[in-house]
Amino acid sequence: MESTLRSAFNSVWSPELFRRVRGDLEARLGCTIPFPVAETPLFLGADLLDGLATASKEIMALLCDPAFIAGAEETVPPAYSGGDRGPLPQLAAIDFAIVEDAQGRLSPRVVELQGFPSLYGFQIMLADVWATHISGVEGLPYQWRLFFDSLDRYKAMAILRATLLGGHDPEEVILLDLDPRNQKTYPDFAVTRHWFGIDPVCPTELEREGDRLFRRREGRRIPVRRIYQRVVPDELEQSDIQMPFRLGEDLNVEWAPHPAWFFLWSKNSLPRLDHWAIPKTRLLSDLDEFPDEPDRWVLKPLYSFAGSGVNVDPTRVDIEAVPEADRAQWVLQEKVHYAPALKSVEGFGVKAEVRCMFARPDDQAEMTLLMNLVRFSRGKMMGVDHNKDLSWTGASVGLWTPDASGG
């Protein structure tokens, strides 16, 4: 973490400053935020910033190898495999725990990756609000960066617009999720609609005619040309929602990204990747015997979302309790120890996780490292349930000064 900026921020921080930040954020979004927002940004110094950029780009290059993708085909359930998924997803993310390495330096370690969208709009708005309230405050600079590789706001927003809209009229593009107005991620949906004109739509609101989809808006029947796909497959399978089509069905519509990428790039990818930033990861079904030291590992279901089902302190009994028929759907990942390196105004340490977020317009051959998302924790995990009523935890954003490289 950038210690000079941290000291300057902590010296001027107050509950009133955070109330103004939160109030401004909700006013700009036009809605309340149903999840915790942390009391601070994460200030990234050059070394850690470059480590995140380098690791995420190197891992993304491994994921994009056509041979690697072909080797993951069997992970896609048939129900999600139809239609044109494209050579690569349009959106993807890699989550890094911030740890202390053997030399005592802060370093990134992968905890998750996914060929699935994240909160792109919300993060840009959050960065805007923090910058508004802290720029030029005593000891803090006037300019802040959120985007990697020296991308300015104009270029980054153009990449994101092209990725989401694919050149279509925004009215013919939808953000698809289950009951979106009641999702915790709705603030991101709200700003996506505000900036890009993409309405959040529940699958039950769609009409099907052969292989085409339509929606109703202000009494008009509008064709759906492109879907910004935000439905989590395991949430769909656990719901009672009846859709007029299957996710991934061969329809006359563009997917961004196609639902198959949720499976092609996932925790299932980690055992097949060799990189210094990726902890040892094994499919439970591949183990001839379970480890003698289960406390060195984390037990994770392959396709859960937002930490659901993760056991950070598994016992041998927990591991053996996974039915043999289900073990191909679970991994053991070597435990990483988050460094409580961010110092709060009260002096306690806070742990950080940084999500590096990629985007790819359809006409681009490579994924672009675009921006970041941060989560803070003082519990065993990053989720809200593990940080109830704890200050300086929750959603945040990484910011850095123009002289730090960011890629």
C-alpha positions in Angstrom: 0.0 0.0 0.0 1.1 3.6 -0.6 2.1 4.7 2.9 2.5 8.4 2.3 -1.0 8.7 0.8 -2.4 6.5 3.5 -1.0 8.7 6.3 -2.2 11.8 4.6 -5.7 10.4 4.1 -6.0 9.0 7.7 -5.0 12.4 9.1 -7.9 14.1 7.5 -10.5 11.3 7.6 -13.6 11.8 9.7 -17.0 10.1 10.0 -18.4 13.3 8.4 -16.2 12.9 5.4 -17.4 9.3 4.9 -21.0 10.4 5.3 -20.6 13.0 2.5 -18.9 10.4 0.3 -21.7 7.8 0.8 -24.4 10.4 0.4 -22.9 11.8 -2.8 -22.5 8.3 -4.2 -26.1 7.3 -3.6 -27.3 10.7 -5.0 -25.4 10.1 -8.2 -26.6 6.5 -8.5 -30.2 7.5 -7.7 -30.6 4.5 -5.4 -29.5 3.2 -2.0 -26.6 0.8 -1.8 -27.6 -2.6 -0.3 -24.0 -3.7 0.5 -21.3 -2.3 2.7 -19.1 0.4 1.2 -15.7 0.8 2.9 -14.6 4.0 4.6 -11.6 4.4 2.4 -10.1 3.8 -1.1 -7.0 1.6 -1.4 -4.0 3.6 -2.4 -1.8 1.5 -4.6 2.0 2.2 -4.8 4.0 1.5 -7.9 5.5 -1.9 -6.9 2.2 -3.5 -6.0 0.4 -1.9 -8.9 2.9 -3.2 -11.4 2.8 -6.7 -9.7 -1.0 -6.8 -10.2 -0.8 -5.6 -13.8 2.0 -8.0 -14.7 0.4 -11.1 -13.0 -3.1 -10.5 -14.4 -1.8 -10.0 -18.0 0.4 -13.1 -17.8 -2.4 -15.2 -16.4 -4.8 -13.8 -19.0 -2.4 -14.8 -21.8 -2.5 -18.4 -20.5 -6.3 -18.4 -20.3 -6.5 -17.1 -23.9 -4.4 -19.9 -25.4 -6.7 -21.8 -27.8 -5.3 -25.1 -26.6 -6.2 -24.2 -23.0 -9.7 -23.2 -24.0 -10.2 -26.4 -26.0 -9.1 -28.4 -22.9 -11.9 -26.9 -20.9 -14.7 -27.8 -23.2 -15.9 -30.7 -21.1 -16.5 -28.3 -18.2 -19.4 -26.6 -20.0 -22.8 -28.2 -19.3 -24.7 -29.0 -22.5 -27.5 -26.6 -21.5 -25.1 -23.6 -21.7 -23.1 -24.6 -24.7 -25.3 -23.5 -27.7 -24.9 -20.5 -29.9 -21.9 -18.4 -30.9 -19.7 -17.7 -27.9 -16.9 -16.0 -29.8 -13.2 -16.7 -29.5 -12.9 -15.0 -26.1 -15.4 -13.5 -23.6 -16.0 -9.8 -23.7 -15.6 -9.4 -19.9 -13.6 -11.3 -17.3 -11.9 -10.8 -13.9 -9.1 -12.2 -11.8 -9.2 -11.8 -8.0 -6.0 -11.4 -6.1 -5.4 -11.6 -2.3 -2.7 -9.1 -1.2 -0.2 -11.1 0.8 3.3 -10.5 2.2 5.9 -12.5 0.3 9.1 -14.1 1.7 11.0 -10.9 1.4 8.3 -9.0 3.3 6.9 -7.2 0.2 3.3 -7.0 -0.7 2.4 -9.3 -3.5 -0.7 -10.6 -5.4 -1.9 -14.2 -5.2 -4.9 -15.5 -7.2 -8.0 -16.6 -5.2 -10.5 -16.7 -8.1 -11.0 -16.0 -11.8 -14.1 -15.9 -13.9 -15.2 -15.3 -17.5 -18.1 -13.2 -16.1 -18.8 -9.5 -15.7 -18.2 -7.4 -12.6 -19.3 -4.0 -11.4 -17.7 -1.8 -14.1 -20.1 1.1 -13.9 -20.3 1.2 -10.1 -16.5 1.2 -9.7 -16.0 4.1 -12.0 -18.7 6.1 -10.1 -17.1 5.1 -6.8 -13.7 6.4 -8.0 -15.3 9.6 -9.2 -16.9 10.3 -5.9 -13.7 9.6 -3.8 -11.7 11.8 -6.2 -14.2 14.6 -5.8 -14.0 14.6 -2.0 -10.2 14.0 -1.5 -8.5 15.7 -4.4 -6.3 18.5 -3.2 -7.0 17.8 0.5 -3.9 18.5 2.5 -1.2 16.0 1.6 -3.2 14.4 -1.2 -2.9 15.1 -5.0 -5.4 16.6 -7.3 -5.3 13.8 -9.9 -6.0 10.1 -9.4 -6.0 7.1 -11.7 -8.3 4.1 -11.8 -7.5 2.7 -15.3 -4.5 0.6 -16.1 -1.9 1.1 -18.9 -2.2 4.9 -18.9 -5.8 4.7 -20.2 -7.5 8.0 -19.6 -11.2 8.1 -18.8 -12.3 8.9 -22.3 -10.5 5.9 -23.8 -11.6 3.5 -21.0 -15.2 4.5 -21.3 -15.0 4.1 -25.1 -13.7 0.5 -24.6 -16.5 -0.3 -22.1 -19.2 1.3 -24.3 -18.0 -0.7 -27.4 -17.8 -3.9 -25.3 -21.3 -3.6 -23.9 -23.2 -2.2 -26.9 -21.4 -3.9 -29.7 -22.4 -1.1 -32.0 -26.1 -1.6 -31.5 -28.8 0.9 -30.5 -28.8 0.9 -26.7 -32.6 0.3 -26.8 -31.9 -3.1 -28.4 -29.3 -4.1 -25.8 -30.4 -5.4 -22.4 -28.6 -6.2 -19.1 -30.0 -9.6 -18.2 -30.4 -10.7 -14.6 -32.9 -12.4 -12.3 -35.2 -9.8 -10.8 -32.5 -7.2 -11.3 -34.2 -4.4 -9.2 -33.8 -6.6 -6.2 -30.2 -7.7 -6.8 -27.5 -6.4 -4.5 -25.7 -5.4 -7.7 -28.5 -3.1 -8.8 -26.5 0.1 -8.1 -24.2 -1.0 -10.9 -27.2 -1.7 -13.2 -28.4 1.8 -12.4 -25.2 3.6 -13.5 -24.9 1.3 -16.5 -28.3 2.4 -17.7 -27.5 6.1 -16.9 -24.2 6.1 -18.9 -24.8 3.6 -21.6 -28.6 3.4 -22.0 -28.8 -0.3 -21.2 -31.9 -1.3 -19.3 -31.8 -4.1 -16.7 -34.3 -6.7 -17.6 -35.5 -10.0 -16.0 -35.8 -13.0 -18.3 -39.4 -13.3 -17.5 -40.1 -9.9 -19.1 -38.9 -11.2 -22.5 -41.0 -12.5 -25.3 -39.8 -15.2 -27.7 -40.7 -15.6 -31.4 -38.8 -18.5 -32.9 -35.1 -17.8 -32.3 -35.6 -14.1 -31.6 -36.3 -12.3 -28.4 -38.3 -9.1 -27.8 -39.1 -6.8 -24.8 -41.8 -4.3 -24.1 -40.9 -0.6 -23.4 -43.5 2.1 -23.0 -46.0 0.0 -25.0 -43.5 -0.7 -27.9 -42.2 -4.1 -28.8 -38.4 -3.9 -29.2 -36.1 -6.6 -30.6 -33.2 -7.7 -28.4 -30.0 -7.8 -30.4 -27.5 -8.1 -27.7 -27.5 -9.4 -24.1 -25.1 -8.1 -21.4 -25.3 -11.4 -19.5 -25.3 -11.1 -15.7 -27.3 -14.2 -14.7 -25.3 -16.4 -12.4 -26.0 -20.0 -13.5 -26.1 -21.5 -10.0 -28.5 -18.8 -8.8 -30.7 -19.5 -11.8 -30.7 -23.3 -11.1 -31.7 -22.6 -7.5 -34.5 -20.3 -8.4 -38.1 -20.9 -9.4 -37.9 -18.5 -12.3 -39.2 -19.8 -15.6 -37.4 -18.4 -18.6 -38.8 -18.4 -22.2 -35.3 -19.7 -23.3 -32.2 -21.4 -22.0 -29.0 -19.5 -21.2 -26.7 -20.3 -24.0 -29.4 -21.5 -26.3 -28.8 -21.0 -30.0 -30.7 -17.8 -30.5 -30.5 -14.9 -32.9 -28.8 -12.7 -30.3 -25.3 -11.7 -29.3 -24.1 -12.6 -25.8 -21.6 -10.4 -23.9 -20.3 -12.6 -22.6 -21.7 -16.0 -23.6 -22.8 -18.1 -20.6 -20.3 -20.8 -21.5 -17.4 -18.6 -20.3 -18.7 -18.8 -16.8 -17.6 -22.4 -16.9 -14.6 -22.2 -19.3 -12.8 -19.7 -17.1 -13.4 -20.5 -13.5 -11.8 -22.2 -10.4 -11.8 -25.2 -12.6 -9.1 -23.5 -14.6 -6.7 -23.0 -11.7 -5.3 -26.6 -11.5 -4.3 -26.4 -15.2 -2.5 -23.0 -14.8 1.2 -22.8 -13.9 2.1 -19.3 -12.6 3.9 -17.9 -9.6 0.9 -15.9 -8.5 -1.5 -19.0 -8.5 -1.5 -21.1 -5.3 -1.5 -24.9 -5.7 -5.0 -26.0 -6.7 -6.3 -29.5 -7.1 -9.6 -31.0 -8.1 -10.9 -33.1 -5.2 -11.5 -35.9 -7.7 -7.9 -36.0 -8.8 -6.5 -36.7 -5.3 -5.4 -40.2 -4.5 -5.4 -39.3 -0.8 -6.5 -36.3 1.1 -3.8 -34.0 2.6 -2.5 -34.7 6.1 -2.6 -31.0 6.9 -6.1 -29.9 5.8 -5.6 -26.5 7.6 -3.2 -25.5 4.8 -6.0 -25.6 2.3 -9.3 -24.0 1.4 -12.2 -26.2 0.2 -14.2 -24.5 -2.6 -17.1 -25.5 -4.9 -16.2 -24.8 -8.5 -19.1 -22.6 -9.6 -20.4 -20.8 -6.6 -20.5 -17.1 -6.6 -19.6 -14.4 -4.0 -17.9 -17.0 -1.7 -21.0 -19.3 -1.3 -20.0 -22.7 0.0 -16.3 -21.9 0.6 -14.8 -23.5 3.7 -11.6 -21.7 4.7 -10.8 -24.0 7.6 -11.7 -27.5 6.4 -11.1 -30.6 8.5 -10.4 -34.0 7.1 -14.0 -34.9 8.0 -15.2 -31.9 5.9 -13.2 -33.0 2.9 -14.2 -36.7 3.2 -17.8 -35.7 3.6 -18.0 -34.4 -0.1 -19.7 -37.3 -1.9 -17.4 -39.1 -4.3 -19.8 -38.4 -7.2 -19.5 -34.6 -6.5 -15.7 -34.4 -6.0 -15.1 -33.2 -9.6 -17.1 -30.1 -8.6 -14.8 -29.1 -5.7 -11.2 -27.9 -5.4 -8.6 -27.8 -2.6 -6.6 -24.6 -3.0 -3.5 -23.9 -0.9 -4.4 -21.3 1.6 -3.2 -17.7 1.1 -2.7 -15.5 4.1 -4.0 -12.0 3.5 -1.7 -9.3 4.9 -3.5 -6.8 7.2 -1.4 -4.1 5.6 -3.9 -1.2 5.3 -3.8 0.7 8.5 -7.1 2.3 9.7 -7.4 5.5 11.6 -7.8 3.5 14.7 -4.6 1.6 14.1 -5.9 -1.9 13.3 -4.9 -3.7 10.1 -7.3 -4.4 7.2 -6.9 -7.1 4.5 -7.5 -6.3 0.9 -8.5 -8.2 -2.3 -8.1 -6.6 -5.7 -10.1 -7.7 -8.7 -8.4 -6.9 -12.0 -11.1 -6.4 -14.6 -10.8 -7.0 -18.3 -12.9 -5.9 -21.3 -12.9 -6.8 -25.0 -15.0 -5.2 -27.8 -16.0 -7.8 -30.4 -13.7 -6.5 -33.0 -10.6 -6.7 -30.7 -8.5 -9.9 -30.7 -7.1 -9.4 -27.1 -8.5 -8.7 -23.7 -7.7 -5.3 -22.3 -6.8 -4.9 -18.6 -9.2 -2.0 -17.8 -9.7 -1.3 -14.1 -10.1 -2.7 -10.6 -12.4 -3.5 -7.8 -11.4 -3.8 -4.1 -12.8 -5.5 -1.1 -11.7 -5.1 2.4 -12.0 -7.5 5.3 -11.2 -8.0 8.9 -12.7 -11.5 9.1 -11.6 -14.8 7.7 -13.2 -14.2 4.3 -14.1 -11.2 2.2 -17.9 -11.6 2.2 -20.3 -9.5 4.1 -21.3 -12.4 6.4 -17.8 -12.6 7.7 -17.5 -8.9 8.4 -20.8 -8.0 10.0 -20.8 -4.7 11.9 -17.0 -4.3 11.3 -15.8 -0.8 10.1 -13.4 -0.3 7.3 -14.7 -3.4 5.4 -16.7 -3.9 2.3 -16.5 -2.5 -1.3 -13.8 -0.1 -2.4 -11.7 0.9 -5.3 -7.9 1.1 -5.9 -6.6 4.6 -6.8 -3.1 5.7 -7.6 -1.2 8.8 -8.7 -0.3 9.6 -12.3 3.4 8.9 -11.6 2.7 5.2 -10.7 2.7 3.1 -13.8 -0.4 0.9 -13.7 0.9 -1.4 -16.4 
